[in-house]
């Protein structure tokens, strides 16, 4: 485990590890501790009572954060003809077909989201080993295999976040930047947590949401009182 810097030790000392903070207080504390020279990302981590090795306990989906992510999202779209024009008009960073596939096979993968029309999945399917490990493979359940490419691009650019539970039952995502107002971060926090609660799988047994914490990129985690989370 990496040693903490003096600054990180001082920050950790200002957080009561045993206390469960209200959402407002937790977000305010995280903002006050985000003192790096760059605009730190504010992140939420949730420990869930699931074992994702079982298909009926997988938690996966998308959520639109009402205040955006504060991040510039690069989007690639596999489409032809009118749909390619729609994607370009919506602000996609790259639109193509076989040519885009060849670029990606050559290692040009500077994208945060890949979208495709259904008819292009025969081409995209050849990129399974390239896109899969990076979590970029288009998926109809996530709205990234769709005929409405304009909406998919707009959603991705305006603050849509994909989430997927990890092996240990933990799910996490960035919900904004430390420069956001506390109100905007709270709106995004509530939207993200609500989406996770609603995504509770049929196979989940016992208490679903077991722990929630918020932190900034370089700051300590702050535990949130589950009593403030509806449905937890």
C-alpha positions as CSV (number, residue, x, y, z in Angstrom):
1,X,0.0,0.0,0.0
2,X,1.4,3.4,-1.0
3,X,2.4,5.7,1.9
4,X,0.2,8.7,2.6
5,X,1.7,12.1,2.1
6,X,1.6,14.6,4.9
7,X,-1.2,16.4,3.2
8,X,-3.2,13.2,2.8
9,X,-2.6,12.3,6.5
10,X,-3.9,15.7,7.5
11,X,-7.0,15.3,5.4
12,X,-7.7,11.9,6.7
13,X,-7.5,13.3,10.3
14,X,-10.3,15.7,9.5
15,X,-12.7,12.9,8.7
16,X,-14.2,10.8,11.5
17,X,-13.9,7.3,10.1
18,X,-16.6,6.0,12.5
19,X,-19.2,8.7,11.8
20,X,-21.9,8.4,9.3
21,X,-22.4,11.8,7.7
22,X,-25.5,13.3,6.2
23,X,-25.4,13.8,2.4
24,X,-25.1,17.6,2.6
25,X,-22.3,17.5,5.3
26,X,-20.4,14.7,3.4
27,X,-20.4,16.6,0.1
28,X,-19.4,19.8,1.9
29,X,-16.5,18.0,3.6
30,X,-15.3,16.4,0.4
31,X,-15.3,19.8,-1.4
32,X,-13.3,21.4,1.4
33,X,-10.7,18.7,1.2
34,X,-10.3,18.8,-2.5
35,X,-7.3,21.2,-2.5
36,X,-5.2,19.9,-5.4
37,X,-4.1,22.2,-8.2
38,X,-6.4,20.4,-10.6
39,X,-10.2,20.2,-10.5
40,X,-10.7,16.9,-8.6
41,X,-13.4,14.5,-9.6
42,X,-16.0,13.8,-6.8
43,X,-16.7,10.1,-6.7
44,X,-19.4,7.8,-5.1
45,X,-18.6,4.3,-4.0
46,X,-21.3,1.8,-3.0
47,X,-20.9,-1.6,-1.4
48,X,-23.8,-3.8,-2.5
49,X,-25.0,-7.1,-1.1
50,X,-24.6,-8.9,-4.4
51,X,-22.2,-11.5,-5.9
52,X,-21.9,-10.4,-9.6
53,X,-20.5,-13.9,-10.5
54,X,-24.1,-14.9,-10.5
55,X,-26.0,-13.6,-13.5
56,X,-29.1,-12.8,-11.4
57,X,-27.1,-10.6,-9.1
58,X,-25.5,-8.3,-11.8
59,X,-26.1,-4.6,-11.4
60,X,-25.5,-2.7,-14.6
61,X,-27.1,0.3,-16.4
62,X,-26.9,4.0,-17.2
63,X,-28.0,7.2,-15.4
64,X,-28.3,10.7,-16.7
65,X,-26.7,13.1,-14.1
66,X,-28.8,16.2,-14.1
67,X,-25.9,18.6,-13.6
68,X,-23.5,16.8,-16.0
69,X,-20.1,15.3,-15.1
70,X,-17.8,18.2,-15.8
71,X,-15.9,15.9,-18.1
72,X,-15.4,16.2,-21.8
73,X,-16.7,12.9,-23.2
74,X,-15.3,11.7,-26.6
75,X,-17.9,9.6,-28.5
76,X,-17.4,7.4,-31.6
77,X,-20.4,6.2,-33.6
78,X,-20.6,3.3,-36.1
79,X,-23.3,4.4,-38.6
80,X,-23.8,4.9,-42.3
81,X,-25.9,7.3,-44.5
82,X,-28.5,9.4,-42.8
83,X,-27.7,8.0,-39.4
84,X,-24.0,9.0,-39.8
85,X,-25.2,12.5,-40.6
86,X,-27.4,12.5,-37.5
87,X,-24.5,11.4,-35.3
88,X,-22.2,14.1,-36.7
89,X,-24.9,16.7,-36.2
90,X,-25.3,15.7,-32.6
91,X,-21.6,16.3,-31.9
92,X,-20.0,12.8,-32.2
93,X,-16.2,13.1,-32.3
94,X,-15.8,10.3,-34.9
95,X,-18.3,8.7,-37.2
96,X,-17.5,5.8,-39.5
97,X,-18.0,2.1,-40.4
98,X,-15.3,-0.3,-41.6
99,X,-12.8,2.5,-41.7
100,X,-13.5,3.3,-38.0
101,X,-13.2,-0.4,-37.2
102,X,-9.8,-0.6,-38.8
103,X,-8.6,2.5,-36.9
104,X,-9.7,0.9,-33.6
105,X,-8.0,-2.4,-34.5
106,X,-4.8,-0.3,-35.0
107,X,-5.1,1.0,-31.5
108,X,-6.8,4.4,-32.0
109,X,-9.2,4.1,-29.0
110,X,-9.3,7.6,-27.5
111,X,-13.0,7.4,-26.8
112,X,-15.2,7.3,-23.6
113,X,-18.3,5.9,-25.4
114,X,-18.9,3.9,-28.5
115,X,-22.3,3.8,-30.1
116,X,-23.6,1.8,-33.1
117,X,-26.8,1.4,-35.1
118,X,-28.0,-2.2,-35.0
119,X,-27.1,-2.9,-38.7
120,X,-23.4,-2.0,-37.8
121,X,-23.0,-4.7,-35.1
122,X,-21.6,-7.2,-37.6
123,X,-18.7,-4.8,-38.1
124,X,-18.5,-3.8,-34.4
125,X,-18.6,-7.4,-33.4
126,X,-15.1,-7.9,-34.8
127,X,-13.8,-5.5,-32.2
128,X,-14.9,-7.6,-29.2
129,X,-11.4,-8.3,-28.0
130,X,-10.5,-4.6,-28.4
131,X,-13.6,-2.8,-27.0
132,X,-14.7,-5.5,-24.5
133,X,-11.8,-5.2,-22.0
134,X,-12.2,-1.4,-22.0
135,X,-16.0,-1.6,-21.3
136,X,-16.7,0.2,-24.6
137,X,-18.6,-2.5,-26.5
138,X,-22.0,-1.1,-27.6
139,X,-24.9,-2.8,-25.8
140,X,-28.6,-2.4,-26.4
141,X,-29.3,-2.6,-22.7
142,X,-27.2,0.5,-22.2
143,X,-28.7,2.4,-25.1
144,X,-25.5,2.3,-27.1
145,X,-26.9,0.0,-29.8
146,X,-29.7,2.2,-31.2
147,X,-31.3,3.8,-34.2
148,X,-31.6,7.1,-32.3
149,X,-27.9,7.9,-32.5
150,X,-28.5,11.6,-32.0
151,X,-30.1,11.1,-28.6
152,X,-27.4,8.6,-27.6
153,X,-24.6,11.0,-28.5
154,X,-26.4,13.9,-26.7
155,X,-26.9,11.8,-23.6
156,X,-23.3,10.7,-23.5
157,X,-22.1,14.3,-24.0
158,X,-24.4,15.8,-21.4
159,X,-23.7,13.7,-18.4
160,X,-24.8,10.1,-18.9
161,X,-22.8,7.7,-16.7
162,X,-22.6,3.9,-17.2
163,X,-22.3,1.8,-14.1
164,X,-21.4,-1.8,-13.5
165,X,-20.8,-3.7,-10.2
166,X,-17.3,-5.1,-9.7
167,X,-16.3,-8.6,-8.4
168,X,-16.3,-7.4,-4.8
169,X,-19.8,-6.1,-5.0
170,X,-18.6,-2.5,-5.3
171,X,-19.9,0.1,-7.7
172,X,-18.5,3.5,-8.2
173,X,-18.6,6.5,-10.5
174,X,-17.7,10.1,-10.8
175,X,-20.6,12.5,-10.1
176,X,-19.0,15.8,-11.0
177,X,-16.0,18.0,-10.1
178,X,-15.0,19.6,-6.9
179,X,-15.7,23.0,-8.5
180,X,-19.4,22.1,-8.8
181,X,-21.7,23.7,-6.2
182,X,-22.8,21.6,-3.3
183,X,-26.3,21.7,-4.6
184,X,-25.3,20.4,-8.1
185,X,-23.2,17.6,-6.5
186,X,-26.1,16.6,-4.3
187,X,-28.5,16.5,-7.3
188,X,-26.0,14.2,-9.1
189,X,-25.4,12.1,-6.0
190,X,-29.2,11.5,-5.5
191,X,-29.7,10.7,-9.2
192,X,-26.8,8.1,-9.2
193,X,-27.8,6.4,-5.9
194,X,-31.5,6.3,-6.9
195,X,-30.5,4.6,-10.2
196,X,-28.5,2.0,-8.3
197,X,-31.3,1.3,-5.9
198,X,-33.8,0.9,-8.8
199,X,-31.4,-1.5,-10.5
200,X,-31.5,-4.0,-7.6
201,X,-31.4,-7.4,-9.3
202,X,-33.9,-10.2,-8.6
203,X,-31.2,-12.4,-7.1
204,X,-30.1,-9.9,-4.5
205,X,-30.6,-11.3,-1.0
206,X,-30.5,-9.5,2.3
207,X,-29.6,-5.8,2.6
208,X,-28.9,-4.4,-0.9
209,X,-27.0,-1.1,-0.1
210,X,-24.5,-1.9,2.6
211,X,-22.2,1.2,2.5
212,X,-22.0,4.5,0.6
213,X,-19.0,6.8,0.7
214,X,-18.0,10.0,-1.2
215,X,-14.5,11.2,-1.9
216,X,-12.5,13.4,-4.2
217,X,-9.7,12.1,-6.5
218,X,-7.0,12.7,-3.9
219,X,-9.1,12.9,-0.7
220,X,-10.2,10.4,2.0
221,X,-13.6,8.6,1.8
222,X,-16.5,10.1,3.8
223,X,-19.2,7.6,4.9
224,X,-22.8,8.5,4.2
225,X,-25.7,7.7,6.6
226,X,-27.8,5.2,4.8
227,X,-30.9,6.6,6.6
228,X,-30.7,9.5,4.1
229,X,-30.9,7.2,1.1
230,X,-34.4,6.2,0.0
231,X,-34.8,2.5,-0.6
232,X,-31.4,1.6,0.8
